[in-house]
Amino acid sequence: MSAPGQPQNTIYLPKGFSFSALSAGIKVSGRLDLALVEACLGTTAAALFTKNRVVAAPVEIGRDHLAKMRGRMRAVIVNSGNANCATGKPGLQACERICRETAGALGLKPEEVFPSSTGIIGVLLPVKKIAAKVPELAAGCEPTQDSMGQFAQAIMTTDTRRKLASAQFRSGKSKVSLLGIAKGSGMIHPQMATMLVYIFTDIAASPKELAHHLREASDQTFNCMSVDGDMSTNDTVLLLASGKSGVRLTGSLATKKFSDALLGICQSLAGQIVADGEGVRHVIHLSIEQAQNRQEALRVARAIAHSLLVKTAWAGADPNWGRILAAIGACGVPVDPNRVSIYIEGQMVCRGGVGCHFDSLRAHANLSQPRCEIVVRLGRGSGAAGFTTTDLTEEYVRINADYST
Amino acid sequence: MSAPGQPQNTIYLPKGFSFSALSAGIKVSGRLDLALVEACLGTTAAALFTKNRVVAAPVEIGRDHLAKMRGRMRAVIVNSGNANCATGKPGLQACERICRETAGALGLKPEEVFPSSTGIIGVLLPVKKIAAKVPELAAGCEPTQDSMGQFAQAIMTTDTRRKLASAQFRSGKSKVSLLGIAKGSGMIHPQMATMLVYIFTDIAASPKELAHHLREASDQTFNCMSVDGDMSTNDTVLLLASGKSGVRLTGSLATKKFSDALLGICQSLAGQIVADGEGVRHVIHLSIEQAQNRQEALRVARAIAHSLLVKTAWAGADPNWGRILAAIGACGVPVDPNRVSIYIEGQMVCRGGVGCHFDSLRAHANLSQPRCEIVVRLGRGSGAAGFTTTDLTEEYVRINADYST
């Protein structure tokens, strides 16, 4: 695996999947905005969705299709440029029609198609434009790096770059490949894999096994990061397993290798998403230590990660630890400020709730790097959590003040 | 009373208070940064403080002095430019020394002095500089509009203007005056009067009576507003009553007049603080209706008011109601999206969780005004709450990325 935040050089294409993408004119820019994956017969699936109570039509229908097919999926159709959310019954009907058209073009049942949408909320999906392009899209499916790359491009909205991660391991004489493709740069918030993530593998596994591994990996990665604290209405992480490697997810060795590879892919994609956060100049890794438990550590991490004053200080590479301390004090955890210590890239800046003499030029230089680590010790117990977040820049405001109008 | 957000023309000086301010060199700019109020013998007091677990030295000592003196105060000393927070024992000693010096100069006990500080966290108070200026400050106390204006100026940090509100009412042959002076523009968040607010009156009242009225008025004003969602470590609202009007806070008529006047002053100051929020171009008044109860309505209001995507949309005067709906869906209240309606300045933009046809140019024009009202109906009950908040602009980021370095 490459380091988080860095895209990988070697991409392994799992067997059993082919990709296609084109422009259906949903984006005014004319860029790629419609993408398809065709999976071979027997492919199993598991998914995680947003916890927002307001969910987009494709989330409702994707959940429904997975249930109806008991975790067997044959295609994924994604559009960018329109979230098909808060669009009521017409939105559901539009999504159903896209699934029907896709199924028709590929010779499948509509329930075997998993839909996703990302983009603006509250605008009806241009369903005719999309439907007209589905046959061409289906005909273009190829199991190649090129078409996979086009798929990764087509699902982007405000992303500035494609997000890919891949891994391969041996099991006996066979090789198992995993490939993750993600999009996401705004509305990134923990509590759910708040973005679109598709992970493909050619291992053979039951939907239940996939669901277990996907939840484990997501809890340690996508649920421990935040760009802006907003929870999307469309977030989806989908794991598809074609079985084409001939290797079954069984036995402790193959299981360990698979879960390590999956975690690595989720880590890499999570890192890439945060690093490509809207307007982000600095990625901050928070380590919260000495909490009573992991939940408490995460609560403190989120309070710090969501404080506008903390995030704007980071934008200025300002080692203003007082704002971090104030955010901790306000988060509801009964912290004793006199036991809190804060470190910036290994240098102690606050001991027992009080500032200590430190090299502020060095701290400023550390915070000026693309990535910096901040450790907070609470003096309450042995719970800990890591959390990846970002600064908040004028560029973020510019992007989001101008996005829809 | 003038409208919220607008400073008043007529300022009534309550009898029994004199003011003074000077530059002690705490601010590098050389601006006024040290201010004093002297109150006459018999003055009663009540205060509300930040709920942040990290509190500044003056908050600890102010609370302690109020308790020791059983709500009788004779002086208030305020410095800007340094919060004296996260400064440990030396910070407490510095604050105690300032109180001692002030008491010495005015012939009081140190416990009769109420201290406040506002500014950067984690830097030791330049106590010698301040102590050296206290005699001059004490000697300069005058019961005049001019010196009161200087006091209001001296407590400012990133504020762009002074914040004053005043009221007067008759009770029998006497007149009772109230005067509020506030500072605050960053770190503005509900749950506590998150700023420095001093309210002076010449009515005669017990500390207990004052505490009751102050809490009532604050709950409806300072606790229902937010600029950036950050809770300060130094927030203080202090109400002082000299008794010099000869009118006692007793009987239903005087009590009603007083509580109305106090509420009006708090409303005006809260409005002025939000309107002067860092980088604020648009003040948004949220009305959350049809919640199960007021607490639930406030929870929804805060979720909307703290969403970066919502706040940045407002910066662009963008009627992107989908972001409001997404923020409601993520806030933890079990809202049924299909029952939610949203109005921008009286125009329905979302009905039953779905966008409706609306005049988007008109909505954009409404949101381009300095002040705009957004109503959200949840369809859950008859609870309601009003909440005042702001947009988030590039200017906010600029101010806060550069504040301390």
Chai-1 contact restraints between the chains, C-beta under 6 A:
chainA,res_idxA,chainB,res_idxB,connection_type,confidence,min_distance_angstrom,max_distance_angstrom,comment,restraint_id
A,N52,B,G329,contact,1.0,0.0,6.0,A-B,restraint_1
A,N52,B,A330,contact,1.0,0.0,6.0,A-B,restraint_2
A,R53,B,G329,contact,1.0,0.0,6.0,A-B,restraint_3
A,R53,B,V335,contact,1.0,0.0,6.0,A-B,restraint_4
A,V54,B,L325,contact,1.0,0.0,6.0,A-B,restraint_5
A,V54,B,A326,contact,1.0,0.0,6.0,A-B,restraint_6
A,V54,B,G329,contact,1.0,0.0,6.0,A-B,restraint_7
A,V54,B,P337,contact,1.0,0.0,6.0,A-B,restraint_8
A,A86,B,G322,contact,1.0,0.0,6.0,A-B,restraint_9
A,A86,B,L325,contact,1.0,0.0,6.0,A-B,restraint_10
A,A86,B,G353,contact,1.0,0.0,6.0,A-B,restraint_11
A,A86,B,V354,contact,1.0,0.0,6.0,A-B,restraint_12
A,A86,B,G355,contact,1.0,0.0,6.0,A-B,restraint_13
A,G88,B,V354,contact,1.0,0.0,6.0,A-B,restraint_14
A,I121,B,G322,contact,1.0,0.0,6.0,A-B,restraint_15
A,G122,B,G322,contact,1.0,0.0,6.0,A-B,restraint_16
A,G122,B,G355,contact,1.0,0.0,6.0,A-B,restraint_17
A,D228,B,L308,contact,1.0,0.0,6.0,A-B,restraint_18
A,D230,B,S307,contact,1.0,0.0,6.0,A-B,restraint_19
A,D230,B,L309,contact,1.0,0.0,6.0,A-B,restraint_20
A,M231,B,A330,contact,1.0,0.0,6.0,A-B,restraint_21
A,T233,B,A326,contact,1.0,0.0,6.0,A-B,restraint_22
A,S307,B,D230,contact,1.0,0.0,6.0,A-B,restraint_23
A,L308,B,D228,contact,1.0,0.0,6.0,A-B,restraint_24
A,L309,B,D230,contact,1.0,0.0,6.0,A-B,restraint_25
A,L309,B,N400,contact,1.0,0.0,6.0,A-B,restraint_26
A,T312,B,V397,contact,1.0,0.0,6.0,A-B,restraint_27
A,T312,B,N400,contact,1.0,0.0,6.0,A-B,restraint_28
A,T312,B,A401,contact,1.0,0.0,6.0,A-B,restraint_29
A,A315,B,A401,contact,1.0,0.0,6.0,A-B,restraint_30
A,G316,B,A401,contact,1.0,0.0,6.0,A-B,restraint_31
A,G316,B,D402,contact,1.0,0.0,6.0,A-B,restraint_32
A,D318,B,S404,contact,1.0,0.0,6.0,A-B,restraint_33
A,D318,B,T405,contact,1.0,0.0,6.0,A-B,restraint_34
A,N320,B,S404,contact,1.0,0.0,6.0,A-B,restraint_35
A,G322,B,A86,contact,1.0,0.0,6.0,A-B,restraint_36
A,G322,B,I121,contact,1.0,0.0,6.0,A-B,restraint_37
A,G322,B,G122,contact,1.0,0.0,6.0,A-B,restraint_38
A,L325,B,V54,contact,1.0,0.0,6.0,A-B,restraint_39
A,L325,B,A86,contact,1.0,0.0,6.0,A-B,restraint_40
A,A326,B,V54,contact,1.0,0.0,6.0,A-B,restraint_41
A,A326,B,T233,contact,1.0,0.0,6.0,A-B,restraint_42
A,G329,B,N52,contact,1.0,0.0,6.0,A-B,restraint_43
A,G329,B,R53,contact,1.0,0.0,6.0,A-B,restraint_44
A,G329,B,V54,contact,1.0,0.0,6.0,A-B,restraint_45
A,A330,B,N52,contact,1.0,0.0,6.0,A-B,restraint_46
A,A330,B,M231,contact,1.0,0.0,6.0,A-B,restraint_47
A,V335,B,R53,contact,1.0,0.0,6.0,A-B,restraint_48
A,P337,B,V54,contact,1.0,0.0,6.0,A-B,restraint_49
A,G353,B,A86,contact,1.0,0.0,6.0,A-B,restraint_50
A,V354,B,A86,contact,1.0,0.0,6.0,A-B,restraint_51
A,V354,B,G88,contact,1.0,0.0,6.0,A-B,restraint_52
A,G355,B,A86,contact,1.0,0.0,6.0,A-B,restraint_53
A,G355,B,G122,contact,1.0,0.0,6.0,A-B,restraint_54
A,E394,B,E394,contact,1.0,0.0,6.0,A-B,restraint_55
A,E394,B,V397,contact,1.0,0.0,6.0,A-B,restraint_56
A,V397,B,T312,contact,1.0,0.0,6.0,A-B,restraint_57
A,V397,B,E394,contact,1.0,0.0,6.0,A-B,restraint_58
A,V397,B,V397,contact,1.0,0.0,6.0,A-B,restraint_59
A,N400,B,L309,contact,1.0,0.0,6.0,A-B,restraint_60
A,N400,B,T312,contact,1.0,0.0,6.0,A-B,restraint_61
A,A401,B,T312,contact,1.0,0.0,6.0,A-B,restraint_62
A,A401,B,A315,contact,1.0,0.0,6.0,A-B,restraint_63
A,A401,B,G316,contact,1.0,0.0,6.0,A-B,restraint_64
A,D402,B,G316,contact,1.0,0.0,6.0,A-B,restraint_65
A,S404,B,D318,contact,1.0,0.0,6.0,A-B,restraint_66
A,S404,B,N320,contact,1.0,0.0,6.0,A-B,restraint_67
A,T405,B,D318,contact,1.0,0.0,6.0,A-B,restraint_68
